Amino acid sequence: MSPKAADPALRASLDAGPMYELIELLFFAYRDFVGDADRLLEAYGFGRAHHRVLYFVTRRPGLTIAELLEILRITKQSLNRVLRELVDKNFIETRAGALDRRRRQLYATPEGERLALRLAQVQTTRFARALESLGETGPRSAKAFLNAMIDPDDRAAPPPPRPEPARRTGGARRY
């Protein structure tokens, strides 16, 4: 069922034209949300692309380059530069896959994990302040709204957590 057919109030708002107020609010919310992290990343010479790569590698240890490309929906060329910088500065390491040694898996180094945690903490602070102002049902409503903004085909459950990687034994490769 299309959104237009689902709810007469929604149909009226869609027929009224673009939702400029919501579009603008989302733009400014995103600007400030990533701005908190941008200021922290600046000290490392990193940008938003570095943040996204570090975020997903930290959250999904053992992620392959192909999986990361699929998540980020960027070209391999775009990823290569960012990933090389993160590896060269010791924030991410690559290891040969356990089942297929040709498939490189990505892991955050302890330094990468610390930076990812600092970034998550500054963004969590912004979320907490905003959610606190919404009252008891705010967090549930906010999560439902953000999930609804994602294309339906991409709303699948996140992949199961990967097993803890074996401790570093010198098997990491430079990118």
N, C-alpha and C positions, 0 to 999 in steps of 0.2 A: 504494500500500500504506500502510495507516495505521501510525502508530508502535506501536500496541498489537500489531499482527500481526507486526511486523518483528523484535522481539527479546524473548525470554521474560523476560530480566532487567528490561528496560524495562517490560514489562507488569506484572511483580510490583511494581515501584516505583510505577507509576501506580495499581494496584489498592490499594496501601497507604494512599493518601490524598494530600492536598496535600504538596508538597515544601517545607515551611515553612523548612527550613534554607537551601535554595538561594534561595528568595524573599527571605529576610531578608538573605543575603549580597549579592544583587543590589541590594537597596534601599540597604544601607550603602555598597557600592562606588560606586553612582551618586551618592549623596549627597556622598561625598568627592571623586569625580572632577569633578563640576560645582562643588563648593565652592571648589576651587582657582581656577577661572575667575571664580566669583561675587565673590571678594574683589578681583580685579583690575578687574572690571566696575564695582564699587561706586564707584570713584574717578571714573568717568565718568557716574554716575547711570543706568547701564544694568543690565538684568537678563538672564535666560536667553533670553528671546525675542530680544533684541537680538543676543546671541551667536549664536544659530542663524541669524538672517538674515545677519549679517556673515560667518559661516562659509561659507554656501552661495554668497553673492554673490562672495566672494573666491575660492572654489574653482572657480566656474563663471562667469567674466566674461561679461557679456552676457545673463545669465539674465533671462527676462521675469518680470513679476509673476505671470502665470498659472502659469508653471513653478514658481516659488517657492511659490505657494499649494498646488500639487499635492505638492511635496516635503514641506512642513511640515504639510499637512493641517489648516490653520487657516482661519478665515473671513477674507474680505477686510477686514472691519472690524478684526479683531485685527491684521492685518498693517499696515494703514494707519497706525495710531498709532506703532508701532515704526519703520516705515520712514521716516515723516516726521521722527522724532527723529534717526535716523541721517543723514538727508539734511541736516537743519537744523544738525547739529553737524559736518558735513563729513566723514563717514565713508563715505558712499555717495553716488553721483550717478546720475541717470537720464539716458538719452539716447534720442532717437528711434531706432527700429529702422532698420537699413539697407534692408531690403526693404519694410517696412510702417511708415511713420513714426508711425502711431497706436499701435503696440506699443512700450511703453517698455522699454528694456533697462537692467539694473542693473549698476553697476561700483563696486568699492571705490576710494576715493581713496587716495593714498599714506598718509594718516593711518589710514584704515581698514585698509589692508594691514598696516601696522605693528602695530596693535592685534590684528588677527586672528593674526598671527604670534606675538605675545607670549602670547595665549591658547593657541594650539596648543603652544607650547613648555612652558607649565606643565602641560598635560595629557599631553604626550609624556613629561615627566619621571616622572609617576605611572605611565604605561604601562611605561616602561623599567624602573623599579624592580620592578614586579609581574612583568613578563615574565622578568627576570633570575632571579627566584626559581624559575621553572618549568623551567629547564634548556633543552636544545637544541630539543626538540620543542614547548616551551611556546608560542612565538609562532604557530606553524602551528595548534596545537590551539585556542588562544584565538581566532584569526581564524575558524576553522571553527565554533566554538561560537557566537560572536556572529552570524555569517552565518546559522546555523541558527535563531537566535532571530527572525530577520526573516521575516515572512509570505512564503511561496514566490512569490507573484505580485509581490512587491516586490524580489526578489533579482536582478532583471535587471542586466546589466552597466551600469556608470555610463555616462552619455552621453559621446560623444567630446569631447576638449577643444576649446574654442572657440578660434578664431584670436586672436592677441594683438590687443587693441583698439588703434585708432589713438590716438596721443597726444592728450591733451586740447587742444582747439582752441577752447574757449569754447562748444561745442555742448551742454554739459550743462545740464539744467534742474533747477530746484528742484522738489521734490515738492509 
